[in-house]
Amino acid sequence: MNRREWNLHADEFESDICDITVDETDNQLSRYVKAVKPSSDSVLVDLGCGLGSFIQKFGDRFHERVGIDFASRIIARAKERCAGRLNVTWHVMDIARASDVIRARADLTVCFNVITSPSPVKRNALWSCVKEVTKPHGFALVVVPSIESNSMVEKREGGGGRNGRRSPPGDGLVKREDSWQKHFSRRELMSIMSQRGFQVKRIGRAYYPWSTEGLRKPRSDNQRPWDWICLAQRA
Ligand SMILES: C[S@@+](CC[C@H](N)C(=O)[O-])C[C@H]1O[C@@H](n2cnc3c(N)ncnc32)[C@H](O)[C@@H]1O
């Protein structure tokens, strides 16, 4: 989705968009965040921060907090939600410009469900930004849609459900609602982080409810859909 389309989702963000900080069911995020020990002058940068849920929940662990999103209406809502609670620097700008403005200062860079463009060129540019704003030895915490989870959900739907079809097979593109989104395998995510000069410290599943996929919880087993969550340290 482009900036205009994201702005159209601003008012209904909570019902339209999976906000993994809010929606995840097993409190995995806390475990990943606790693995990062911020210093007294630490900086948190959230790339594609949406309504700022991560900053709201974990921002007080950091000395300085920066939220970046190119959708001005979404940033306006994030500001409102955090007002009076946390001092946050908000930027309405494309992540592609983030490193020019804030440089490699982040002790923790988070980027949740943002790098999903079908265009490999656009995704590569955003992966580079994750690296460029993270200071040497700093951490990146990324969440991406899982292709393995999508296959599980498609089987459950019998192929005709809300996710629609995958095309072409193998490239990880999935149509959700009206737009194509890149989904990643666990191995692919690890390889991307290593290629960008990060050492993967921890990778796992951030589960979310079946209702987020527009499905009821199956009675037969305990499987649930998930995103991949990865904590990596910059060399
Ligand atoms: C799926 S939402 C995720 C929001 C938040 N990270 C979360 O987990 O709830 C994607 C967000 O990234 C923003 N976004 C997408 N591409 C961007 C870009 N190139 N530059 C800045 N923001 C972007 C959108 O405006 C939207 O708020």
The ligand as an SDF file (V2000), in Angstrom:
LIG
                    3D

 27 29  0  0  0  0  0  0  0  0999 V2000
    1.1450   -3.0390    8.9640 C   0  0  0  0  0  0  0  0  0  0  0  0
    1.4010   -1.4190    9.5960 S   0  0  0  0  0  0  0  0  0  0  0  0
    2.3920   -1.8260   10.9980 C   0  0  0  0  0  0  0  0  0  0  0  0
    2.4390   -0.7170   11.9860 C   0  0  0  0  0  0  0  0  0  0  0  0
    3.2290   -1.0310   13.2500 C   0  0  0  0  0  0  0  0  0  0  0  0
    4.6160   -1.3210   12.9640 N   0  0  0  0  0  0  0  0  0  0  0  0
    2.5800   -2.1930   13.9670 C   0  0  0  0  0  0  0  0  0  0  0  0
    3.2170   -3.2240   14.1760 O   0  0  0  0  0  0  0  0  0  0  0  0
    1.3920   -2.0400   14.3290 O   0  0  0  0  0  0  0  0  0  0  0  0
    2.6120   -0.7200    8.4770 C   0  0  0  0  0  0  0  0  0  0  0  0
    2.9420    0.7280    8.8050 C   0  0  0  0  0  0  0  0  0  0  0  0
    4.1180    1.1020    8.0940 O   0  0  0  0  0  0  0  0  0  0  0  0
    3.9160    2.3570    7.4850 C   0  0  0  0  0  0  0  0  0  0  0  0
    4.7840    2.3600    6.2900 N   0  0  0  0  0  0  0  0  0  0  0  0
    4.7570    1.4900    5.2630 C   0  0  0  0  0  0  0  0  0  0  0  0
    5.7390    1.7730    4.3800 N   0  0  0  0  0  0  0  0  0  0  0  0
    6.4120    2.8410    4.8710 C   0  0  0  0  0  0  0  0  0  0  0  0
    7.5160    3.6030    4.4100 C   0  0  0  0  0  0  0  0  0  0  0  0
    8.1580    3.3120    3.2640 N   0  0  0  0  0  0  0  0  0  0  0  0
    7.9370    4.6500    5.1600 N   0  0  0  0  0  0  0  0  0  0  0  0
    7.2980    4.9590    6.3240 C   0  0  0  0  0  0  0  0  0  0  0  0
    6.2420    4.2740    6.8070 N   0  0  0  0  0  0  0  0  0  0  0  0
    5.7960    3.2280    6.0980 C   0  0  0  0  0  0  0  0  0  0  0  0
    2.4270    2.4400    7.2070 C   0  0  0  0  0  0  0  0  0  0  0  0
    1.9770    3.7820    7.1170 O   0  0  0  0  0  0  0  0  0  0  0  0
    1.8460    1.7170    8.4310 C   0  0  0  0  0  0  0  0  0  0  0  0
    1.5870    2.5820    9.4940 O   0  0  0  0  0  0  0  0  0  0  0  0
  1  2  1  0
  2  3  1  0
  2 10  1  0
  3  4  1  0
  4  5  1  0
  5  6  1  0
  5  7  1  0
  7  8  2  0
  7  9  1  0
 10 11  1  0
 11 12  1  0
 11 26  1  0
 12 13  1  0
 13 14  1  0
 13 24  1  0
 14 15  1  0
 14 23  1  0
 15 16  2  0
 16 17  1  0
 17 18  1  0
 17 23  2  0
 18 19  1  0
 18 20  2  0
 20 21  1  0
 21 22  2  0
 22 23  1  0
 24 25  1  0
 24 26  1  0
 26 27  1  0
M  CHG  2   2   1   9  -1
M  END
$$$$
